[in-house]
Amino acid sequence: MLCQYETELTHMINDVKKFTKDGKVADYIPALATANQNTLAVAVFDGTDTCFSAGQSREKFTLQSISKVLTLALAIMDHGEEYVFSKVGMEPTGDPFNSIIKLESHAPSKPLNPMINAGALAVSHLIKGANSEEKIERLLHFIRMLSGNQTISYNLAVAKSEFETADLNRSLAYFMKQHGIIEGDIEVLLDFYTKQCAIETDCHDLARIGYVLANGGKSTLNNEEIVPMSVARIVKTFMVTCGMYNASGEFAMKVGIPAKSGVSGGIVGSVPNGMGIGIYGPALDDKGNSIAGMKLLEAMSSKYQLSIF
Ligand code: GLN
């Protein structure tokens, strides 16, 4: 198990930390712009304990796109696979995560996959709940079970900052409403979506979430099923094919770990047969992935042969 290599892992982190300088903190959501560019933190969970951590691994950050994996799981649990995939596709895309182009060029205006913003909005729309507050409470309950951390909540300031500036996401949602993919009040959907993206965790929480998915959806505490195994399999497949946006192909080749990133700089990784990885490094590359976080996963994967391929 990876955790016995504490000294090597610490060296790896020190080695890749320099890459934080080459990235840029996301600023299109104003509240994210204040993150510390130099941060690189990691936690590894082995099913029993966080067996390795480094950097500011207890610092909280928002999930952003990492939340898309969790809403997808919950939506499938709410409605079943068939219905969810009547609203969102299964194909990766070479376009950026917030692109609108395929919605128009691709009949019948169904978003390509649940990991791009259009697809995630279509999935968020499916989460059961009478209103946005009920939906977010259900999602929080689910994430608290996955992470074993009952204190997880969302950061209202970050949610508000995104809500006030989310015109691109609004346009994706209105476009899909016009084409019958989603219904109802788009502002209510945006309220839920921005709160979902603003859910805060630290690296330890992410590592535990990654572990549960790696463990076929079973709780780390009592082996109870939190996510049906078939649903865990589906979301991990999307992590492989679409998890790092339009860098997923290169990431699969160089790293080969089911993973999902967010523009806050978080990455969750699910290593089959027993390991969850949580990373936080807010300096991003031009595709919106944590630049040093990707380098760290690459180093870990090649040194310890973690690739699933
Ligand atoms: N909340 C962000 C957005 O919708 C999430 C995007 C991301 O992390 N790539 O733009």
Boltz pocket constraint, residues with backbone or C-beta under 6 A from the ligand:
constraints:
  - pocket:
      binder: B
      contacts: [[A, 63], [A, 64], [A, 65], [A, 66], [A, 97], [A, 98], [A, 117], [A, 162], [A, 169], [A, 193], [A, 197], [A, 261], [A, 262], [A, 263], [A, 264], [A, 288]]
      max_distance: 6.0
